[in-house]
């Protein structure tokens, strides 16, 4: 092999290897203190490539489709801070959240997670701050840089849902 080509190859591999550590570190979106809590409390949580973590609490209709951007979803949920403090919830099946996916009506973490769920599925979803309310938070209930935890059930979805207002 030509010495110049060999040097370039070694240099390229060295640069790629040196960058591998920081690239992996950049993928973790949970703040270090929250990551420690999540790994202790929910070690079985799966992580998506975007940084969401989830546990399927009850499987849904795996043979059926998942909702897509533009569809209406009907969801029951409880939203909590990482310490378990509840900041929001749907009270019952008669008072659920009906909203359109992919239109900026939901936090990014929800938009992504709901498009992976199946009808009837229940998840525990852990959303890093940058996929929730980020640096601003949602005062007074959600502080800045808060990791959010949701127990959520996808009840139904479609182009139109009964009883859902137009968005």
C-alpha positions in Angstrom: 0.0 0.0 0.0 1.2 3.5 -0.8 2.6 5.2 2.3 0.5 8.3 1.8 -2.7 6.3 1.4 -1.8 4.3 4.5 -1.2 7.4 6.5 -4.6 8.8 5.4 -6.3 5.6 6.3 -4.8 5.5 9.7 -5.6 9.2 10.3 -9.2 8.7 9.2 -9.7 5.7 11.5 -8.1 7.6 14.3 -10.4 10.6 13.8 -13.4 8.3 13.6 -12.4 6.4 16.7 -11.8 9.6 18.6 -15.2 10.9 17.7 -17.1 7.7 18.6 -17.2 8.5 22.3 -18.7 12.0 22.0 -21.2 10.8 19.4 -22.5 8.1 21.8 -22.6 10.7 24.6 -24.6 13.1 22.5 -27.3 10.5 21.9 -28.2 10.4 25.6 -30.7 13.2 26.1 -31.5 12.6 29.7 -29.7 14.8 32.2 -27.2 12.7 34.2 -29.1 12.9 37.5 -32.3 11.8 35.7 -30.5 9.0 33.8 -29.4 7.6 37.1 -33.0 7.6 38.5 -34.4 6.1 35.2 -31.8 3.3 35.1 -32.6 2.4 38.7 -36.3 2.7 38.6 -37.0 1.4 35.1 -34.0 -0.7 34.0 -36.1 -2.6 31.5 -37.0 0.6 29.6 -36.1 0.5 25.9 -34.5 3.5 24.3 -35.4 4.8 20.8 -32.7 6.3 18.6 -34.1 9.7 19.3 -33.7 9.4 23.1 -37.2 8.4 24.3 -37.5 5.5 26.7 -40.5 3.3 27.1 -41.9 0.2 28.6 -44.9 -1.5 27.1 -47.2 -2.1 30.1 -50.0 -3.8 28.2 -49.6 -4.8 24.6 -52.2 -3.7 22.1 -53.3 -4.9 18.6 -49.8 -5.6 17.2 -51.4 -6.9 14.0 -53.0 -3.5 13.4 -51.5 -0.3 12.2 -50.0 2.6 14.2 -51.2 6.2 13.9 -49.5 8.5 11.4 -48.9 12.2 11.3 -52.2 14.0 10.5 -54.4 11.4 12.2 -56.5 12.1 15.3 -55.6 10.1 18.4 -57.6 9.4 21.6 -55.4 9.0 24.6 -55.7 8.5 28.4 -52.7 9.5 30.3 -51.1 10.6 33.6 -48.2 13.0 33.3 -45.6 13.1 36.1 -42.2 14.7 36.9 -39.3 12.2 37.4 -40.0 12.3 41.2 -43.6 11.0 40.7 -45.4 14.4 41.1 -48.5 14.3 38.9 -48.9 17.5 36.9 -51.7 16.4 34.5 -54.1 13.5 33.8 -57.2 12.6 31.9 -59.8 11.8 34.5 -61.6 8.8 32.9 -62.5 7.2 29.5 -65.3 9.8 29.0 -62.8 12.7 29.3 -59.7 11.7 27.2 -57.3 13.7 25.1 -58.3 13.8 21.4 -55.7 15.6 19.3 -54.1 15.5 15.9 -50.6 14.1 15.5 -47.8 15.9 13.7 -49.4 19.4 13.9 -47.4 20.9 16.7 -50.2 20.3 19.2 -48.2 17.8 21.3 -44.7 17.7 22.7 -42.2 16.1 20.3 -41.9 13.0 22.6 -45.6 12.3 22.4 -45.7 12.8 18.6 -43.0 10.2 18.2 -44.2 7.7 20.8 -47.8 7.7 19.6 -46.7 6.8 16.1 -45.0 3.7 17.5 -48.0 2.5 19.6 -50.9 0.2 18.6 -54.5 0.5 19.5 -55.2 -0.5 23.1 -51.5 -0.4 24.0 -50.4 1.1 27.4 -46.9 2.5 27.8 -44.8 4.1 30.4 -43.0 6.8 28.4 -39.9 8.8 29.6 -39.4 12.0 27.7 -36.1 13.9 27.9 -36.4 17.7 28.5 -35.5 18.7 24.9 -38.4 16.5 23.6 -40.8 18.0 26.1 -40.8 21.6 27.3 -37.0 22.1 27.4 -35.4 25.2 28.8 -38.7 27.1 29.3 -40.7 24.4 31.1 -44.5 25.0 31.5 -44.8 27.1 34.7 -46.0 26.6 37.3 -46.4 22.8 37.0 -43.4 21.8 34.9 -40.0 23.2 35.7 -37.3 24.1 33.2 -35.3 21.1 31.9 -37.7 18.6 33.3 -37.7 14.9 32.3 -41.3 13.8 32.1 -42.9 10.4 32.7 -46.2 9.4 31.3 -48.4 6.4 31.7 -50.5 6.5 28.5 -53.0 4.4 26.6 -53.8 4.7 23.0 -57.5 4.1 22.9 -58.2 4.7 19.2 -57.1 6.7 16.2 -58.2 7.6 12.7 -58.6 10.4 10.2 -61.6 11.5 12.3 -62.7 10.5 15.8 -66.2 10.6 17.2 -66.7 13.5 19.5 -63.4 15.2 18.5 -63.5 18.9 17.6 -62.0 20.0 14.3 -58.3 21.1 14.5 
